[in-house]
């Protein structure tokens, strides 16, 4: 097979000067040898300060070693979410169309395992994985902190190269290559090469001038490269290299005078070199400097050259005009910088609240604007501010350039950059409805870079109007992250949104309480039900005190808290809240109001778990009759209530009546929504469950197989709904005593849930109980008892000793330990 290159330079870095001793160390680290029996990859770390040429050294090594590898995969390891983004794109490349377009693997560790499986299947080939810029191994929130130990594919046919300035990362490598500034001869060669001069043909005067320049630049690879690129763009300087120095010295005086506050962070030589090149960029393209600044507030490691092609170029234009206006008002002072459809009102649902962003006009980019933007990219690349990837459509920016370009701004300019880039990202969200999963995750990566900037600078963003806009932006970002399944990033984003809202509006403001509700929903989705309930109670207490107990917003929180209590195993407490809710909504709106009917529907569903089935039938029947009268027999809400009533008949073991109602729901949903709609698939699943109870096994399994195939097609192999479909099929196979097939499916889903949701998520714990039952039926008694014991102990912690699922699991465990007899209670039916 031809060598695969993913985000890796396929050609030698043009301005790179070989550093023989460092190359020798890399050669020795990965010297070709027969594949070992060990499952561990070989790991080398290139360690050094910013601007020392770590990435360039690795890129140049790839050119020389390319024939040794069947694939070279280059990942941006600056943050956890950038690794996630690159692994997703890598997964699409390696699957080569084998996976559905919309498939989402929700967990980064699962993506790593998927890549490892791909490597293992090609055990006779050798591959290289590069983690570039792994500088954030330390403490921090999970969205940004990079724990490389957990992200190392354990494949014996894999070499891993890491570049980092973090000394903790260096400890991961069996070989560590320490990067220092260049030797004088190396720096001279780099400057001449980047300047477009042939060293062998250079005059003694040019060589002498070169020695002076590189000495002044401290032999820093980045600064020497920048200076060389500057000279290459000035033909008159190529023959008189010392003419570079007056510009450099003038700018050094300028930065010492105007940017005194930056000197502790950036040596004067660095600032002078950067400012000298920046002036030339401005001369060559009026848009180049604003674009560089704009890009410095996004993800600097993954910049698409098509970033503005969808019409969002208007934000760049706005930013350029605002910077230009500010420059005419006077110089900035940078020295001051410092599965059943049982309930409605689902706590996992979110509502868009971004009307201003949605109402912006969509303006197509003109040919002239496109040409100006591409020219600006070209100028920045020619001056070494940006480096182009091998694929040609993406750029990256050196960390030193990225940091300097932010720090050189005044506080007002930073605020402007954060405002405009946030509006830019909000605008892009509304254009992603037809975008691919990869494109949506790329946008998510840009949002997390924006998150970093807002979190770091928010104490200095004191304008109330800007603060209000950023609260809306961060909320919008969180909604997008929720949509693409990045739960931990969503929680980080919503926590920031809450902190900002609390600071801006106060703890008791309705906006702050609304944001807190969405934070609770994010914890709910992540399986932290206790934290979700705590937040909901806090919101309810505040809203009751401020609005009273009959305000619509207060009643909505009561509904959410009741559903949370139900999930926590307190159906009686949940039912008490919903009775209170139903009473108030009936008093305010009457029996026929949609909110009243929603409360009736939810109360009926919770009464099933509370064991009050006769009351549940009465309430659900009343709700169904009223919804038929008010909404009509084919309204989706009417069908939801009919499905709930069918579920109650199922709980009463009135299977024929339940099956008739489920068939009606399925027929209507197919007619209204189509066969692939998630609500239609849920109806198919519900009917299949009833048919298993009535002994119509063949039809039930066929329905479950159809649901599973549709879920895979529309949502992907690893979407939570797809995994639930697999679990339901496994449950049917268990009932049919096809135990080997059931166990294989359950084990596969359990592995994925452990990776995606974690060991403590309720869905993981339920499946552990189901698999334990299957293993016990197969005769693997010790293994089954060990697994169910783990599930019980964790259920006590996560759900509590009195939770009905904990109690049922304990009963199953007791049966295994004391009686070793079957049948055991199957908790599959608890899946929702």
DOGU-77069 format. One record per residue (C-alpha): x, y, z; residue in three letters. Coordinates in steps of 0.5 Angstrom, whole numbers, padded with zeros to 4 digits, always signed. Layout:
<nodes>
XYZALA/...
</nodes>
This chain:
<nodes>
+0000+0000+0000UNK/+0002+0007-0001UNK/+0004+0011+0005UNK/-0002+0015+0008UNK/+0000+0022+0010UNK/-0005+0025+0015UNK/-0004+0032+0016UNK/+0003+0031+0016UNK/+0008+0035+0011UNK/+0010+0030+0005UNK/+0016+0034+0003UNK/+0022+0037+0007UNK/+0021+0043+0010UNK/+0024+0048+0005UNK/+0027+0053+0011UNK/+0030+0047+0015UNK/+0037+0047+0016UNK/+0039+0040+0018UNK/+0041+0039+0025UNK/+0045+0032+0025UNK/+0046+0031+0032UNK/+0039+0031+0034UNK/+0037+0027+0027UNK/+0042+0022+0030UNK/+0038+0021+0036UNK/+0031+0021+0032UNK/+0034+0016+0028UNK/+0037+0011+0034UNK/+0030+0012+0037UNK/+0026+0009+0031UNK/+0032+0005+0028UNK/+0028-0001+0024UNK/+0028-0007+0027UNK/+0023-0013+0027UNK/+0017-0012+0030UNK/+0017-0014+0038UNK/+0012-0019+0041UNK/+0011-0013+0046UNK/+0004-0009+0045UNK/+0008-0003+0047UNK/+0009+0003+0042UNK/+0016+0006+0042UNK/+0016+0013+0044UNK/+0020+0019+0043UNK/+0019+0026+0046UNK/+0022+0032+0042UNK/+0023+0037+0048UNK/+0024+0045+0048UNK/+0022+0052+0049UNK/+0018+0055+0043UNK/+0021+0057+0037UNK/+0027+0052+0037UNK/+0024+0048+0031UNK/+0021+0042+0035UNK/+0016+0041+0029UNK/+0020+0043+0024UNK/+0025+0037+0026UNK/+0020+0032+0026UNK/+0017+0034+0019UNK/+0024+0034+0016UNK/+0025+0027+0020UNK/+0019+0025+0016UNK/+0022+0026+0009UNK/+0028+0022+0011UNK/+0024+0016+0014UNK/+0018+0016+0010UNK/+0019+0010+0006UNK/+0020+0006+0013UNK/+0012+0007+0015UNK/+0006+0005+0011UNK/+0002+0011+0014UNK/+0004+0018+0018UNK/-0001+0021+0022UNK/+0000+0028+0025UNK/-0005+0030+0030UNK/-0005+0037+0034UNK/-0004+0036+0041UNK/-0005+0043+0044UNK/-0011+0041+0047UNK/-0016+0035+0049UNK/-0021+0038+0044UNK/-0016+0039+0038UNK/-0014+0032+0039UNK/-0021+0030+0039UNK/-0022+0034+0032UNK/-0016+0030+0029UNK/-0018+0023+0031UNK/-0025+0024+0028UNK/-0022+0026+0022UNK/-0017+0021+0022UNK/-0023+0016+0023UNK/-0026+0018+0017UNK/-0020+0017+0013UNK/-0019+0010+0016UNK/-0026+0008+0015UNK/-0026+0010+0008UNK/-0033+0011+0007UNK/-0035+0004+0011UNK/-0039+0008+0016UNK/-0045+0012+0015UNK/-0044+0020+0014UNK/-0047+0022+0021UNK/-0044+0017+0025UNK/-0042+0020+0032UNK/-0037+0017+0036UNK/-0038+0021+0043UNK/-0032+0019+0046UNK/-0024+0021+0045UNK/-0022+0014+0048UNK/-0026+0010+0043UNK/-0023+0014+0037UNK/-0016+0012+0040UNK/-0019+0005+0040UNK/-0022+0005+0034UNK/-0015+0007+0031UNK/-0011+0002+0035UNK/-0016-0003+0032UNK/-0014-0001+0025UNK/-0007-0001+0026UNK/-0008-0008+0029UNK/-0011-0011+0023UNK/-0005-0009+0019UNK/+0000-0012+0024UNK/+0005-0013+0018UNK/+0006-0006+0017UNK/+0009+0000+0021UNK/+0006+0007+0022UNK/+0008+0013+0026UNK/+0003+0018+0030UNK/+0006+0025+0032UNK/+0003+0029+0037UNK/+0005+0036+0036UNK/+0005+0041+0041UNK/+0003+0037+0047UNK/+0004+0043+0052UNK/-0002+0042+0057UNK/-0001+0036+0061UNK/-0002+0039+0067UNK/-0008+0041+0071UNK/-0014+0044+0068UNK/-0021+0042+0066UNK/-0022+0036+0062UNK/-0024+0040+0055UNK/-0017+0043+0055UNK/-0012+0038+0059UNK/-0008+0033+0055UNK/-0007+0026+0059UNK/-0003+0023+0053UNK/-0002+0017+0058UNK/-0010+0015+0056UNK/-0009+0017+0049UNK/-0003+0012+0047UNK/-0006+0007+0042UNK/-0002+0001+0045UNK/+0000-0002+0038UNK/+0007-0006+0037UNK/+0007-0004+0030UNK/+0007+0004+0032UNK/+0012+0009+0033UNK/+0010+0015+0037UNK/+0013+0022+0037UNK/+0011+0028+0041UNK/+0013+0035+0041UNK/+0012+0039+0047UNK/+0015+0044+0052UNK/+0012+0041+0058UNK/+0018+0038+0062UNK/+0012+0033+0065UNK/+0011+0030+0058UNK/+0018+0029+0057UNK/+0018+0023+0062UNK/+0013+0019+0057UNK/+0019+0018+0052UNK/+0024+0012+0053UNK/+0028+0017+0048UNK/+0028+0025+0050UNK/+0031+0029+0044UNK/+0033+0036+0048UNK/+0032+0042+0043UNK/+0036+0048+0044UNK/+0037+0054+0040UNK/+0041+0053+0033UNK/+0049+0053+0033UNK/+0051+0059+0029UNK/+0053+0055+0022UNK/+0046+0052+0023UNK/+0043+0059+0024UNK/+0047+0062+0018UNK/+0044+0056+0013UNK/+0037+0057+0015UNK/+0037+0065+0014UNK/+0041+0064+0007UNK/+0036+0059+0005UNK/+0030+0063+0007UNK/+0032+0069+0004UNK/+0033+0065-0003UNK/+0040+0066-0003UNK/+0045+0060-0004UNK/+0050+0059+0001UNK/+0056+0057-0003UNK/+0055+0063-0008UNK/+0054+0068-0002UNK/+0060+0073-0002UNK/+0064+0074+0004UNK/+0060+0081+0006UNK/+0054+0077+0006UNK/+0056+0071+0010UNK/+0059+0077+0015UNK/+0052+0080+0015UNK/+0049+0074+0016UNK/+0053+0072+0022UNK/+0051+0079+0025UNK/+0044+0078+0024UNK/+0043+0071+0027UNK/+0047+0073+0033UNK/+0043+0079+0034UNK/+0037+0074+0034UNK/+0040+0069+0039UNK/+0040+0063+0034UNK/+0033+0062+0035UNK/+0030+0058+0029UNK/+0023+0062+0029UNK/+0026+0069+0029UNK/+0032+0067+0024UNK/+0026+0064+0019UNK/+0022+0070+0020UNK/+0028+0075+0018UNK/+0030+0070+0012UNK/+0023+0071+0010UNK/+0023+0078+0010UNK/+0029+0079+0006UNK/+0026+0074+0001UNK/+0020+0079+0000UNK/+0025+0085-0001UNK/+0030+0084-0007UNK/+0034+0090-0005UNK/+0036+0087+0002UNK/+0038+0081-0001UNK/+0045+0084-0004UNK/+0046+0088+0002UNK/+0043+0084+0008UNK/+0045+0089+0013UNK/+0040+0094+0011UNK/+0035+0089+0015UNK/+0038+0091+0021UNK/+0036+0099+0021UNK/+0029+0096+0021UNK/+0030+0091+0026UNK/+0034+0096+0031UNK/+0028+0102+0029UNK/+0023+0097+0031UNK/+0027+0094+0037UNK/+0027+0101+0040UNK/+0019+0102+0038UNK/+0018+0096+0042UNK/+0022+0098+0048UNK/+0018+0104+0048UNK/+0011+0102+0047UNK/+0011+0095+0049UNK/+0015+0095+0055UNK/+0010+0091+0059UNK/+0011+0085+0054UNK/+0019+0085+0055UNK/+0018+0080+0061UNK/+0014+0075+0056UNK/+0018+0076+0050UNK/+0025+0078+0049UNK/+0026+0085+0045UNK/+0029+0081+0039UNK/+0023+0077+0039UNK/+0018+0083+0039UNK/+0023+0087+0034UNK/+0023+0081+0029UNK/+0016+0080+0029UNK/+0014+0088+0029UNK/+0019+0088+0023UNK/+0015+0083+0019UNK/+0008+0085+0021UNK/+0010+0092+0018UNK/+0011+0089+0011UNK/+0005+0084+0011UNK/+0001+0091+0012UNK/+0004+0094+0006UNK/+0003+0088+0002UNK/-0004+0087+0004UNK/-0009+0091+0008UNK/-0012+0085+0010UNK/-0006+0081+0013UNK/-0005+0084+0020UNK/-0013+0084+0022UNK/-0013+0077+0019UNK/-0007+0075+0023UNK/-0010+0078+0029UNK/-0017+0075+0028UNK/-0014+0068+0027UNK/-0010+0069+0034UNK/-0017+0068+0037UNK/-0019+0062+0034UNK/-0015+0055+0034UNK/-0008+0057+0031UNK/-0006+0050+0030UNK/-0012+0048+0025UNK/-0014+0054+0020UNK/-0018+0053+0014UNK/-0016+0057+0008UNK/-0024+0056+0007UNK/-0026+0059+0013UNK/-0029+0065+0010UNK/-0032+0062+0004UNK/-0039+0061+0007UNK/-0040+0069+0007UNK/-0038+0070+0014UNK/-0032+0074+0011UNK/-0037+0080+0013UNK/-0034+0079+0021UNK/-0027+0079+0018UNK/-0028+0086+0014UNK/-0032+0089+0020UNK/-0026+0087+0025UNK/-0021+0090+0020UNK/-0025+0097+0019UNK/-0026+0097+0027UNK/-0018+0096+0028UNK/-0017+0101+0023UNK/-0021+0106+0026UNK/-0018+0105+0033UNK/-0011+0106+0030UNK/-0013+0113+0027UNK/-0016+0115+0034UNK/-0009+0114+0037UNK/-0004+0108+0039UNK/-0006+0103+0044UNK/-0003+0102+0050UNK/+0000+0095+0050UNK/+0004+0096+0056UNK/-0002+0095+0061UNK/-0004+0088+0058UNK/-0004+0083+0064UNK/-0071+0010+0049UNK/-0079+0010+0051UNK/-0082+0016+0049UNK/-0086+0016+0056UNK/-0085+0023+0058UNK/-0085+0030+0056UNK/-0081+0036+0058UNK/-0075+0032+0057UNK/-0069+0035+0062UNK/-0064+0033+0056UNK/-0068+0038+0051UNK/-0065+0045+0050UNK/-0068+0051+0046UNK/-0064+0056+0042UNK/-0064+0063+0044UNK/-0060+0066+0039UNK/-0065+0071+0035UNK/-0060+0076+0034UNK/-0055+0071+0031UNK/-0060+0068+0027UNK/-0063+0074+0024UNK/-0056+0076+0021UNK/-0057+0077+0013UNK/-0053+0072+0009UNK/-0048+0075+0004UNK/-0045+0071-0001UNK/-0037+0073-0002UNK/-0035+0076-0008UNK/-0030+0074-0013UNK/-0026+0081-0010UNK/-0027+0079-0003UNK/-0025+0072-0004UNK/-0019+0074-0008UNK/-0017+0079-0002UNK/-0017+0074+0003UNK/-0013+0069-0001UNK/-0008+0074-0002UNK/-0008+0076+0005UNK/-0007+0068+0007UNK/-0001+0068+0002UNK/+0002+0074+0005UNK/+0002+0071+0012UNK/+0005+0065+0009UNK/+0011+0068+0005UNK/+0013+0072+0011UNK/+0013+0065+0016UNK/+0007+0068+0020UNK/+0003+0062+0018UNK/+0005+0055+0015UNK/+0001+0051+0010UNK/-0001+0043+0011UNK/+0001+0038+0006UNK/-0006+0038+0004UNK/-0006+0045+0002UNK/-0012+0047+0005UNK/-0010+0048+0012UNK/-0005+0053+0016UNK/-0002+0053+0023UNK/+0001+0058+0027UNK/+0007+0058+0032UNK/+0005+0059+0039UNK/+0010+0064+0040UNK/+0007+0068+0034UNK/+0000+0066+0037UNK/+0001+0069+0044UNK/+0005+0075+0041UNK/-0001+0077+0037UNK/-0006+0077+0043UNK/-0001+0080+0048UNK/+0001+0086+0043UNK/-0007+0089+0043UNK/-0010+0093+0048UNK/-0015+0091+0053UNK/-0020+0095+0048UNK/-0017+0091+0042UNK/-0018+0084+0045UNK/-0025+0086+0047UNK/-0026+0087+0040UNK/-0023+0081+0038UNK/-0027+0077+0042UNK/-0033+0080+0041UNK/-0032+0079+0033UNK/-0030+0072+0033UNK/-0035+0070+0038UNK/-0040+0073+0033UNK/-0037+0070+0027UNK/-0037+0063+0030UNK/-0045+0064+0032UNK/-0046+0066+0025UNK/-0042+0060+0023UNK/-0047+0055+0027UNK/-0053+0057+0023UNK/-0050+0055+0017UNK/-0048+0048+0019UNK/-0055+0045+0018UNK/-0053+0041+0012UNK/-0045+0040+0014UNK/-0042+0034+0015UNK/-0040+0031+0022UNK/-0033+0033+0021UNK/-0034+0040+0019UNK/-0039+0041+0026UNK/-0033+0038+0030UNK/-0028+0043+0027UNK/-0033+0048+0029UNK/-0033+0045+0036UNK/-0025+0046+0036UNK/-0026+0053+0034UNK/-0031+0054+0040UNK/-0026+0051+0045UNK/-0021+0056+0043UNK/-0026+0061+0044UNK/-0028+0059+0050UNK/-0020+0059+0053UNK/-0020+0066+0051UNK/-0026+0068+0054UNK/-0025+0065+0060UNK/-0018+0068+0061UNK/-0020+0075+0059UNK/-0027+0075+0062UNK/-0025+0079+0068UNK/-0022+0085+0064UNK/-0029+0085+0059UNK/-0032+0090+0063UNK/-0037+0093+0058UNK/-0044+0090+0060UNK/-0047+0090+0053UNK/-0041+0086+0051UNK/-0042+0081+0057UNK/-0049+0080+0055UNK/-0047+0078+0048UNK/-0042+0073+0051UNK/-0047+0070+0055UNK/-0051+0069+0049UNK/-0045+0066+0045UNK/-0042+0061+0050UNK/-0049+0059+0051UNK/-0050+0058+0043UNK/-0043+0054+0043UNK/-0045+0050+0049UNK/-0052+0048+0045UNK/-0047+0046+0039UNK/-0043+0042+0043UNK/-0049+0038+0046UNK/-0051+0037+0039UNK/-0045+0034+0037UNK/-0044+0029+0043UNK/-0038+0033+0047UNK/-0041+0032+0053UNK/-0035+0034+0058UNK/-0034+0040+0053UNK/-0041+0042+0054UNK/-0041+0042+0061UNK/-0035+0046+0061UNK/-0038+0051+0057UNK/-0044+0052+0061UNK/-0041+0053+0067UNK/-0037+0059+0064UNK/-0044+0061+0062UNK/-0047+0061+0069UNK/-0040+0064+0072UNK/-0041+0070+0067UNK/-0048+0071+0068UNK/-0048+0071+0075UNK/-0043+0076+0075UNK/-0047+0080+0070UNK/-0054+0079+0073UNK/-0053+0077+0080UNK/-0055+0070+0083UNK/-0062+0071+0083UNK/-0063+0074+0076UNK/-0068+0070+0071UNK/-0062+0070+0066UNK/-0058+0067+0071UNK/-0063+0062+0073UNK/-0064+0060+0066UNK/-0057+0058+0065UNK/-0057+0054+0071UNK/-0062+0050+0069UNK/-0058+0048+0062UNK/-0052+0047+0067UNK/-0057+0042+0070UNK/-0059+0039+0064UNK/-0052+0038+0062UNK/-0050+0034+0068UNK/-0056+0030+0067UNK/-0054+0028+0060UNK/-0047+0026+0063UNK/-0050+0021+0068UNK/-0049+0026+0074UNK/-0056+0025+0076UNK/-0055+0028+0084UNK/-0051+0034+0081UNK/-0057+0035+0076UNK/-0062+0035+0082UNK/-0058+0039+0087UNK/-0058+0045+0081UNK/-0065+0044+0080UNK/-0067+0044+0087UNK/-0063+0051+0088UNK/-0067+0054+0082UNK/-0073+0052+0084UNK/-0072+0055+0091UNK/-0070+0061+0088UNK/-0076+0062+0083UNK/-0081+0060+0088UNK/-0078+0066+0092UNK/-0078+0071+0086UNK/-0084+0069+0082UNK/-0088+0065+0086UNK/-0091+0058+0086UNK/-0096+0059+0080UNK/-0091+0062+0075UNK/-0090+0058+0068UNK/-0082+0058+0069UNK/-0083+0055+0076UNK/-0088+0050+0074UNK/-0083+0048+0069UNK/-0077+0047+0074UNK/-0082+0043+0078UNK/-0083+0038+0072UNK/-0075+0038+0071UNK/-0074+0036+0078UNK/-0079+0031+0078UNK/-0076+0027+0072UNK/-0070+0028+0075UNK/-0072+0024+0082UNK/-0075+0019+0078UNK/-0069+0017+0074UNK/-0066+0018+0081UNK/-0070+0012+0084UNK/-0075+0016+0088UNK/-0082+0015+0084UNK/-0086+0017+0090UNK/-0082+0024+0091UNK/-0083+0025+0083UNK/-0090+0023+0083UNK/-0092+0028+0089UNK/-0088+0034+0085UNK/-0092+0032+0079UNK/-0099+0032+0083UNK/-0097+0039+0085UNK/-0096+0041+0078UNK/-0102+0038+0075UNK/-0106+0041+0081UNK/-0103+0048+0079UNK/-0104+0048+0072UNK/-0111+0045+0072UNK/-0112+0051+0077UNK/-0109+0056+0072UNK/-0110+0054+0065UNK/-0116+0049+0066UNK/-0116+0041+0064UNK/-0115+0042+0056UNK/-0109+0047+0056UNK/-0103+0043+0053UNK/-0099+0045+0059UNK/-0104+0041+0064UNK/-0104+0035+0059UNK/-0097+0035+0059UNK/-0097+0034+0067UNK/-0102+0029+0066UNK/-0098+0025+0061UNK/-0092+0025+0066UNK/-0095+0024+0072UNK/-0098+0018+0069UNK/-0091+0015+0067UNK/-0088+0016+0073UNK/-0094+0013+0077UNK/-0092+0006+0073UNK/-0085+0006+0077UNK/-0089+0008+0083UNK/-0093+0002+0083UNK/-0100+0006+0082UNK/-0102+0003+0076UNK/-0110+0004+0077UNK/-0109+0011+0078UNK/-0104+0011+0072UNK/-0109+0008+0067UNK/-0114+0013+0069UNK/-0110+0019+0068UNK/-0107+0017+0062UNK/-0114+0015+0059UNK/-0116+0022+0061UNK/-0110+0025+0058UNK/-0111+0021+0051UNK/-0119+0023+0051UNK/-0117+0031+0052UNK/-0111+0031+0047UNK/-0116+0027+0042UNK/-0121+0033+0043UNK/-0116+0039+0043UNK/-0111+0037+0038UNK/-0114+0031+0034UNK/-0112+0024+0034UNK/-0106+0024+0029UNK/-0103+0030+0033UNK/-0096+0028+0035UNK/-0097+0029+0043UNK/-0104+0025+0042UNK/-0099+0019+0040UNK/-0094+0020+0045UNK/-0100+0020+0050UNK/-0103+0013+0047UNK/-0096+0010+0047UNK/-0095+0012+0054UNK/-0102+0009+0056UNK/-0100+0003+0052UNK/-0094+0002+0056UNK/-0098+0002+0062UNK/-0103-0004+0059UNK/-0096-0007+0058UNK/-0094-0006+0066UNK/-0101-0009+0067UNK/-0099-0015+0063UNK/-0105-0013+0058UNK/-0101-0015+0052UNK/-0106-0015+0047UNK/-0109-0008+0048UNK/-0102-0006+0049UNK/-0100-0009+0042UNK/-0106-0006+0039UNK/-0105+0001+0041UNK/-0097+0001+0039UNK/-0099-0002+0032UNK/-0103+0005+0032UNK/-0098+0009+0034UNK/-0093+0006+0029UNK/-0097+0006+0023UNK/-0099+0014+0025UNK/-0092+0016+0026UNK/-0090+0012+0019UNK/-0095+0016+0016UNK/-0093+0023+0019UNK/-0086+0023+0020UNK/-0083+0017+0016UNK/-0080+0010+0017UNK/-0073+0013+0019UNK/-0075+0018+0024UNK/-0073+0017+0031UNK/-0080+0017+0034UNK/-0082+0012+0029UNK/-0076+0007+0031UNK/-0078+0008+0038UNK/-0085+0006+0037UNK/-0082+0000+0033UNK/-0078-0002+0039UNK/-0084-0001+0044UNK/-0088-0006+0039UNK/-0083-0011+0039UNK/-0082-0011+0046UNK/-0090-0013+0047UNK/-0089-0018+0041UNK/-0084-0022+0045UNK/-0088-0022+0051UNK/-0094-0025+0047UNK/-0089-0030+0044UNK/-0089-0027+0037UNK/-0082-0028+0037UNK/-0080-0028+0030UNK/-0084-0021+0028UNK/-0081-0018+0035UNK/-0074-0020+0033UNK/-0075-0017+0025UNK/-0077-0011+0028UNK/-0071-0010+0033UNK/-0067-0012+0027UNK/-0070-0006+0023UNK/-0069-0001+0028UNK/-0062-0003+0029UNK/-0061-0002+0022UNK/-0064+0004+0021UNK/-0061+0007+0028UNK/-0054+0005+0025UNK/-0056+0009+0018UNK/-0058+0015+0021UNK/-0055+0016+0027UNK/-0048+0011+0027UNK/-0046+0005+0030UNK/-0044+0008+0037UNK/-0050+0013+0038UNK/-0053+0012+0045UNK/-0060+0010+0041UNK/-0056+0005+0037UNK/-0053+0002+0043UNK/-0060+0002+0046UNK/-0062-0002+0040UNK/-0057-0007+0040UNK/-0058-0008+0048UNK/-0066-0009+0046UNK/-0064-0014+0041UNK/-0059-0018+0046UNK/-0065-0018+0051UNK/-0069-0022+0046UNK/-0064-0027+0044UNK/-0063-0028+0051UNK/-0070-0030+0052UNK/-0070-0034+0046UNK/-0064-0038+0050UNK/-0059-0036+0044UNK/-0054-0034+0050UNK/-0047-0034+0046UNK/-0050-0028+0041UNK/-0053-0024+0047UNK/-0047-0024+0051UNK/-0043-0022+0045UNK/-0047-0016+0044UNK/-0048-0014+0051UNK/-0040-0015+0052UNK/-0039-0010+0046UNK/-0044-0005+0048UNK/-0041-0005+0055UNK/-0034-0004+0053UNK/-0037+0002+0049UNK/-0041+0005+0055UNK/-0035+0004+0059UNK/-0031+0008+0054UNK/-0036+0013+0052UNK/-0041+0014+0059UNK/-0036+0012+0064UNK/-0036+0006+0069UNK/-0041+0010+0074UNK/-0047+0012+0069UNK/-0053+0009+0070UNK/-0054+0006+0063UNK/-0047+0002+0064UNK/-0049+0000+0071UNK/-0056-0003+0068UNK/-0052-0007+0062UNK/-0047-0010+0067UNK/-0053-0013+0071UNK/-0056-0016+0064UNK/-0049-0019+0062UNK/-0048-0022+0069UNK/-0055-0025+0068UNK/-0053-0028+0061UNK/-0046-0030+0063UNK/-0049-0034+0069UNK/-0054-0037+0064UNK/-0048-0039+0060UNK/-0045-0043+0066UNK/-0040-0037+0068UNK/-0042-0037+0075UNK/-0036-0033+0078UNK/-0035-0028+0072UNK/-0043-0027+0073UNK/-0042-0026+0080UNK/-0036-0021+0080UNK/-0039-0017+0075UNK/-0046-0016+0078UNK/-0042-0015+0085UNK/-0039-0009+0081UNK/-0045-0006+0079UNK/-0049-0007+0085UNK/-0043-0003+0089UNK/-0043+0002+0084UNK/-0050+0003+0084UNK/-0051+0004+0091UNK/-0046+0010+0090UNK/-0049+0013+0084UNK/-0056+0011+0085UNK/-0057+0010+0092UNK/-0058+0004+0097UNK/-0066+0005+0096UNK/-0066+0006+0088UNK/-0071+0001+0085UNK/-0065-0001+0080UNK/-0060-0002+0086UNK/-0065-0006+0090UNK/-0067-0011+0084UNK/-0059-0012+0082UNK/-0058-0014+0089UNK/-0064-0019+0089UNK/-0061-0022+0083UNK/-0054-0022+0086UNK/-0057-0026+0092UNK/-0060-0031+0087UNK/-0053-0032+0084UNK/-0050-0033+0091UNK/-0055-0037+0095UNK/-0059-0041+0090UNK/-0055-0041+0083UNK/-0062-0042+0080UNK/-0065-0039+0074UNK/-0069-0035+0072UNK/-0067-0029+0074UNK/-0070-0022+0074UNK/-0068-0019+0067UNK/-0067-0011+0068UNK/-0067-0010+0061UNK/-0074-0008+0061UNK/-0071-0002+0065UNK/-0068+0001+0059UNK/-0071+0008+0057UNK/
</nodes>
